[in-house]
Amino acid sequence: MDGTGGNMGKGSDGGSQGVAWITGAGSGIGRALAIHLANAGARVALSARTVDDLTAAVQMVPDRMRMFPLDVTDREATAATVAAIESRLGPIDRAVLNAGTHSPMSLEDFSADTARRLMEVNYMGVIHGLEALLPRMRARGRGQLAVVASVAGYRGLPTAAAYGPTKAALINLCESLKPDCDRAGIRLQLVCPGFIDTPLTARNSFRMPDLMPVEDAARELADGLDGDRFEIAFPRRFTRKLKLARCLPYRLYFPLVRKATGA
């Protein structure tokens, strides 16, 4: 493994999986991953804006999960949350920066307000998390960071005019940071899910190829976190197709998108 891929074998609390922090853990893939990691032996800190969602999630594995409510768009609150987690649970061995939102935006409802809101949550929310975590992990010379982007960041997709650019920015961010993280002993991974059956994708009005159940997605993500790949992409058949589509000229790409999505 590159970086510190094996550092989750024994965490700072002496447990078998160490301390994990997941943002966007109140629902969807974040919640499913938190439950999966807790059942595997990790001590999991869950963050999200909605306290009721966090309370329900923590009750699934109450002896290994703790909630830390957070709005990731708040820079100071994010730093304070990381400090609180490490004070209560110990150093964060693994962080999955997953918080995000999605609002479909097409020509008819194009809005700077929508684009700005998604950028604040999806991109700056990750920046705030990294700013709080990187100095601590760098000082320890170890740690694992996973940033959840999306295949929507590969190329433009229908109604993703606000969402897709935020995910493209995250992909570029991780590619830019990886060499420095490698030198610092921090294992950085990029997560690019396809269409996962969550409340966010339920907002899409077009057909979603290879829609994946959230529990299956959480297992794929957990396996990827334990592996040595820089990019964790799933479902694999669909993401392979999109990787190939990145190489297509526009005269072929746009007809393919129309056929695949019905848009």
C-alpha positions in Angstrom: 0.0 0.0 0.0 1.1 3.5 -0.6 1.3 6.1 2.2 0.0 4.7 5.5 -2.5 2.2 4.2 -2.0 -0.1 7.1 -2.6 2.3 9.9 -6.2 1.3 10.5 -5.0 -2.1 11.7 -4.8 -0.8 15.2 -6.1 2.6 16.2 -5.1 5.0 18.8 -7.7 3.6 21.2 -6.1 0.2 21.0 -9.2 -1.1 19.0 -9.0 -3.1 15.9 -10.1 -0.3 13.6 -9.1 3.0 15.2 -11.1 6.2 15.1 -13.0 7.2 12.0 -14.8 10.4 11.2 -17.5 10.6 8.6 -19.2 13.8 7.4 -22.6 13.6 5.8 -23.3 10.7 8.0 -27.0 11.4 8.8 -28.3 9.6 5.7 -27.3 7.9 2.5 -23.9 6.4 1.9 -22.4 8.2 4.8 -24.8 6.7 7.3 -24.5 3.2 5.7 -20.7 3.4 5.8 -20.6 4.6 9.4 -22.7 1.5 10.4 -20.5 -0.8 8.4 -17.3 0.5 9.9 -18.7 0.5 13.5 -19.8 -3.1 13.0 -16.2 -3.9 11.8 -14.8 -2.5 15.1 -14.1 1.1 14.5 -15.0 3.9 16.8 -17.0 6.2 14.5 -17.6 9.9 14.9 -20.7 11.0 12.8 -21.2 14.5 11.6 -24.2 16.0 9.8 -26.4 19.1 10.2 -29.6 17.3 11.3 -29.4 16.0 14.9 -32.4 13.7 14.5 -30.8 11.9 11.6 -27.5 11.5 13.6 -29.4 10.3 16.7 -31.2 7.6 14.6 -27.9 6.5 13.0 -26.0 6.3 16.3 -28.7 4.0 17.8 -27.8 1.4 15.2 -24.4 0.7 16.9 -24.5 2.8 20.1 -21.5 1.4 21.8 -19.1 2.4 18.9 -20.7 5.5 17.4 -20.8 9.1 18.7 -22.4 12.1 17.0 -20.9 15.5 16.5 -23.4 17.7 14.7 -21.8 20.0 12.2 -22.5 22.3 9.2 -19.4 21.8 7.1 -19.8 25.3 5.5 -18.8 26.7 8.9 -15.0 26.8 8.9 -14.5 27.5 12.6 -17.1 24.9 13.6 -15.4 22.3 11.5 -12.0 23.0 13.2 -13.7 22.8 16.6 -15.4 19.5 15.7 -12.2 17.9 14.7 -10.6 19.1 18.0 -13.6 17.7 20.0 -13.5 14.3 18.3 -9.8 13.9 19.0 -10.2 15.1 22.6 -13.0 12.6 23.3 -12.1 9.6 21.1 -8.4 10.0 20.3 -6.6 10.9 17.0 -8.6 10.5 13.9 -7.1 7.6 11.9 -9.5 7.8 9.0 -11.7 10.6 7.8 -14.3 10.3 5.0 -15.3 13.8 3.8 -18.7 12.8 2.4 -21.0 15.7 3.2 -22.7 17.0 0.1 -25.9 18.1 -1.5 -27.5 18.1 -4.9 -30.0 20.3 -6.6 -30.8 19.6 -10.2 -30.2 22.7 -12.4 -31.1 23.0 -16.1 -31.5 25.8 -18.5 -35.0 26.7 -17.2 -33.9 27.1 -13.6 -30.3 28.2 -13.9 -29.4 30.1 -10.8 -26.2 31.6 -9.3 -27.6 31.1 -5.8 -28.0 27.3 -6.4 -24.5 27.0 -7.9 -23.0 29.0 -4.9 -24.8 26.9 -2.3 -23.6 23.7 -3.8 -20.0 25.0 -4.0 -20.1 26.0 -0.4 -21.3 22.6 0.8 -19.7 20.2 -1.6 -16.4 21.8 -2.2 -15.7 24.3 0.6 -17.1 21.8 3.1 -14.2 19.4 2.1 -11.7 22.3 2.2 -12.7 23.1 5.7 -12.3 19.5 6.7 -8.9 19.2 5.1 -7.7 22.4 6.7 -8.6 21.0 10.1 -7.2 17.5 9.6 -4.1 17.9 7.5 -1.9 19.6 10.1 -2.8 17.0 12.7 -2.1 14.1 10.4 1.0 15.7 9.1 2.4 16.2 12.6 1.7 12.5 13.4 3.1 11.3 10.1 0.1 9.1 9.4 -3.6 9.2 8.6 -6.1 8.3 5.9 -8.3 10.8 4.1 -11.1 9.9 1.6 -12.8 12.7 -0.3 -16.2 11.7 -1.8 -16.6 13.3 -5.3 -18.7 11.7 -8.0 -18.6 10.4 -11.6 -20.6 13.6 -12.3 -17.2 15.3 -12.1 -15.8 13.3 -15.0 -17.8 15.1 -17.7 -21.0 17.2 -17.9 -24.3 15.4 -17.3 -27.9 16.5 -17.7 -29.2 18.8 -14.9 -25.8 18.7 -13.2 -24.8 22.2 -14.1 -24.4 23.1 -10.4 -23.5 19.8 -9.0 -21.0 18.5 -11.5 -18.5 21.4 -11.3 -18.2 20.9 -7.5 -17.3 17.3 -8.0 -14.9 18.1 -10.8 -13.2 20.5 -8.5 -12.8 17.8 -5.8 -11.2 15.4 -8.3 -8.7 18.1 -9.3 -8.1 18.9 -5.7 -7.2 15.3 -4.7 -5.0 14.9 -7.7 -3.1 18.0 -6.8 -2.7 17.1 -3.1 -1.8 13.4 -3.5 2.0 13.8 -4.1 2.3 16.1 -1.0 0.2 13.7 1.1 2.3 10.7 0.0 5.5 12.5 1.2 3.8 13.4 4.5 2.7 9.8 5.2 -1.0 10.6 4.6 -3.0 8.2 2.4 -5.4 10.3 0.3 -8.1 8.6 -1.7 -10.7 9.9 -4.1 -14.2 8.3 -4.1 -16.3 8.6 -7.3 -19.6 6.9 -6.9 -22.0 6.5 -9.8 -25.8 6.6 -9.2 -26.6 5.4 -5.7 -30.1 5.0 -4.4 -30.2 7.8 -1.8 -32.5 10.8 -1.0 -30.2 13.0 -3.2 -30.4 10.9 -6.4 -34.2 10.7 -5.8 -34.3 14.3 -7.0 -33.1 13.4 -10.5 -35.8 13.3 -13.1 -33.9 11.3 -15.7 -33.2 7.6 -15.9 -30.1 6.6 -13.8 -28.2 3.7 -15.3 -26.9 0.9 -12.9 -28.6 2.5 -9.8 -26.9 0.9 -6.9 -28.4 0.1 -3.4 -26.8 2.2 -0.7 -25.8 -0.8 1.4 -23.9 -2.3 -1.6 -22.2 1.1 -2.2 -21.1 1.3 1.5 -19.5 -2.2 1.2 -17.7 -1.2 -2.0 -16.5 2.0 -0.3 -15.3 0.2 2.8 -13.4 -2.4 0.7 -11.8 0.4 -1.2 -10.7 2.2 2.0 -8.9 -1.0 3.0 -7.3 -1.3 -0.4 -4.5 0.6 -2.1 -6.3 2.3 -5.0 -6.1 6.1 -5.2 -9.6 6.2 -6.8 -12.5 4.2 -5.4 -15.2 4.1 -8.1 -18.4 2.1 -8.2 -20.5 0.5 -9.5 -17.6 -0.7 -11.5 -19.3 -1.6 -14.8 -20.9 1.9 -15.0 -17.8 3.8 -13.9 -15.7 2.0 -16.5 -18.0 3.2 -19.2 -17.8 6.8 -18.0 -14.0 6.6 -17.9 -14.1 5.6 -21.5 -16.6 8.3 -22.3 -14.1 10.9 -21.0 -12.0 10.1 -24.1 -14.7 10.6 -26.6 -14.9 13.7 -28.8 -18.0 15.8 -28.2 -19.7 14.8 -31.4 -19.9 11.2 -30.0 -20.2 12.1 -26.3 -23.4 14.1 -26.4 -25.5 11.6 -28.4 -24.3 8.9 -26.0 -25.4 10.9 -23.0 -28.8 11.5 -24.6 -29.3 7.8 -25.3 -28.1 6.7 -21.8 -30.2 9.2 -19.8 -33.1 9.9 -22.0 -32.5 13.6 -21.4 
